[in-house]
Amino acid sequence: MHGQSMHGQSMHGHLSVSDFEKASPTFELFDNGAFQPPHDARPAFCTFEGVLTVDETMMSTDPETLTVPSAFGKDLRLFPAFEIGFLSTDGELIPANQDLTARPGASYWEVIVQPGKVWSENGDGDWSRGSFPFALVSRIDGNTHNGVATFVYRENAISSLRYQIVQQTAPLSLPDKFLASGALKARYRAAPLGNRDELITEFRKFEKMRLRTRPWSDLAELTGSAKIHDFDSDILPEKLVADALLVGETLYVKSAATPAGELPYAGRQRFGVWSITKTAALGVAILRIAQQFDREIFTKRVSDFVAEARAFPGWVDVTFGDAYTMAAGLGYGSDDPQNGAMEPYDGVYLDWYSAQSWSAKMNHMFRNTNLYSWGPGKVVRYRDEEMFFLALGLDAYVKQQLGPDEDIWSYLTREVYNPLEIQVLPTSRTVEQDLKTGVPYMGYGMYPTLEDLAKIAKLYLNEGEWNGNQLLPRDIVRELLAGKEPRGYRTYWSKFPYYYRTFWYAAHQWRGELTYVPCMSGYGGSVVALLPNGVVALRIANSIDATDDVVKMQSFLDVEL
């Protein structure tokens, strides 16, 4: 079976055992189904347990030549080397590490590996097969290149890993979007993993707590196709990565298309969602701290916890609440308060963005930011720097409360994500030369699944309550939800005319009345909307420009089920 890819490439239908050792030196696509168990798959002949190691390998890309082949001294064309333990149980392939990982080398990328499958097929002899989804990520950028890898194996032998990268979210530092394919020379050291029982127990526990995921056709049958036919129809298909609706406790996925068919393991794929991180991570973190420790956290000065800020006028008086709602009174743009919420994303910002250590980022933002005439707490100016400043302050706060070994991301994971039945949620951090764990950016850089985003949105819609536990302050969360009155600060932007506490507010006619709908929004056109009827609308997109099809929100918000 052969088809034609959207990129003009011949697309193959099946990987034979012999194909694993003869990858083409040029880009080639297989149908994504070749990387997953077929309908007639049989159990694997043997378990897979041990350490999988791959070396850096040049990728075959489409386009063949990248406009910029390297960034920050690293090669964009190299698939990263990695070493990860895996074990199989009941047909599932569980990685021991689901965080960003890579062995030192020349590649720009790191990899996030997610659980996959093991099975066997007729015609493979005594070989079993395994596959897993992955995302290439960078600690500097916040996008993902999503793909899948597969291999055949015996008791103590493994083939090369065949892989293909078939989708991505929007790049910022890199001018090119690209697909990739190839074979990775693999080494397999079969041996029991020391934490195998814990890995299996944790995997099974969180798998049981996953949301029900159903195809779009099920929702059409349940509600009538006319009600959902036009959902998210404004955005051009080539800019869409995935979209879905959470209705009740069920996630209905409308689309997760790629040039090689539906995105493999779509429910387990992680996406770079850029500034959605502000609401889904940083906003949740400060609200959890308010609930658990201190309702007055919003009025405290961040500089009381980040001593380095005390020497810089403007920064010294910024409160946690000012930074939380992007109203610090600092920036690089116009001193006209009606000039709009968006700050310039040019040289000064990019220098800060490119700084890799927490101290370099901190020193740059303290020394290169202007003080606006209106001061803090008056006007919104959308800046990642404020979010990073807030992250530094919250990290110092939880260390003060819980000890020097605490970390804001581990705190957030333990206190909120795990109770939400999210096992792991990776994030990018600053890069520190002394091998210390970096500080999470928290203005961008988290890598959730669609289900992770749906659960976090549902927590907000539940007014901070989950399974009978009040994780976030009910009264504060309630005022963030959809309503007839605008809240926060004017943005002078038609798409989202108001901004408040990490949420953008869309002005939408809901059942004949103007309603302000809270949205988490990320670069590229990714949006998570908390609709007035309790439905969550989700879109992952990769648009580089804010074109009309991305700016229009009507079809995305008009879900009156």
HELIX and SHEET records of a PDB file:
HELIX    1   1 VAL A   17  GLU A   21  5                                   5    
HELIX    2   2 ASN A   32  PHE A   35  5                                   4    
HELIX    3   3 ARG A  196  LYS A  208  1                                  13    
HELIX    4   4 TRP A  216  THR A  223  1                                   8    
HELIX    5   5 SER A  225  ILE A  228  1                                   4    
HELIX    6   6 PRO A  237  LYS A  239  5                                   3    
HELIX    7   7 ILE A  276  THR A  277  1                                   2    
HELIX    8   8 LYS A  278  GLY A  283  3                                   6    
HELIX    9   9 VAL A  284  GLN A  292  1                                   9    
HELIX   10  10 ILE A  297  THR A  299  5                                   3    
HELIX   11  11 VAL A  302  ASP A  304  5                                   3    
HELIX   12  12 ALA A  307  ALA A  311  5                                   5    
HELIX   13  13 PHE A  320  TYR A  324  1                                   5    
HELIX   14  14 GLY A  347  SER A  354  1                                   8    
HELIX   15  15 TRP A  358  ARG A  367  1                                  10    
HELIX   16  16 ASP A  384  LEU A  402  1                                  19    
HELIX   17  17 ILE A  408  LEU A  412  1                                   5    
HELIX   18  18 THR A  413  TYR A  417  3                                   5    
HELIX   19  19 LEU A  450  LEU A  461  1                                  12    
HELIX   20  20 ARG A  474  ARG A  478  1                                   5    
HELIX   21  21 ASP A  548  VAL A  551  1                                   4    
HELIX   22  22 GLN A  554  LEU A  557  1                                   4    
SHEET    1   A 3 HIS A   2  GLN A   4  0                                        
SHEET    2   A 3 SER A  10  HIS A  12 -1                                        
SHEET    3   A 3 LEU A  29  PHE A  30  1                                        
SHEET    1   B10 SER A  60  ASP A  62  0                                        
SHEET    2   B10 LEU A 179  LEU A 184 -1                                        
SHEET    3   B10 LEU A 161  GLN A 168 -1                                        
SHEET    4   B10 HIS A 145  ARG A 154 -1                                        
SHEET    5   B10 SER A 128  VAL A 137 -1                                        
SHEET    6   B10 GLY A 116  TRP A 119 -1                                        
SHEET    7   B10 GLU A  92  PRO A  95 -1                                        
SHEET    8   B10 PHE A  82  THR A  89 -1                                        
SHEET    9   B10 GLU A  49  VAL A  54 -1                                        
SHEET   10   B10 ALA A 186  ALA A 190 -1                                        
SHEET    1   C 2 THR A  57  MET A  58  0                                        
SHEET    2   C 2 LEU A  78  PHE A  79 -1                                        
SHEET    1   D 6 SER A  60  ASP A  62  0                                        
SHEET    2   D 6 LEU A 179  LEU A 184 -1                                        
SHEET    3   D 6 LEU A 161  GLN A 168 -1                                        
SHEET    4   D 6 HIS A 145  ARG A 154 -1                                        
SHEET    5   D 6 SER A 128  VAL A 137 -1                                        
SHEET    6   D 6 GLU A 110  VAL A 113 -1                                        
SHEET    1   E 5 SER A  60  ASP A  62  0                                        
SHEET    2   E 5 LEU A 179  LEU A 184 -1                                        
SHEET    3   E 5 LEU A 161  GLN A 168 -1                                        
SHEET    4   E 5 HIS A 145  ARG A 154 -1                                        
SHEET    5   E 5 ALA A 157  ILE A 158 -1                                        
SHEET    1   F 2 SER A  70  ALA A  71  0                                        
SHEET    2   F 2 LYS A  74  ASP A  75 -1                                        
SHEET    1   G 9 ARG A 212  PRO A 215  0                                        
SHEET    2   G 9 THR A 250  SER A 255  1                                        
SHEET    3   G 9 LEU A 240  VAL A 247 -1                                        
SHEET    4   G 9 VAL A 536  ALA A 541 -1                                        
SHEET    5   G 9 SER A 526  LEU A 530 -1                                        
SHEET    6   G 9 GLU A 513  GLY A 522 -1                                        
SHEET    7   G 9 PHE A 503  TRP A 510 -1                                        
SHEET    8   G 9 TYR A 498  TYR A 500 -1                                        
SHEET    9   G 9 TYR A 489  ARG A 490 -1                                        
SHEET    1   H 2 ALA A 257  THR A 258  0                                        
SHEET    2   H 2 GLY A 261  GLU A 262 -1                                        
SHEET    1   I 2 LEU A 330  GLY A 331  0                                        
SHEET    2   I 2 ASN A 370  LEU A 371 -1                                        
SHEET    1   J 2 GLU A 465  TRP A 466  0                                        
SHEET    2   J 2 ASN A 469  GLN A 470 -1                                        
END                                                                             
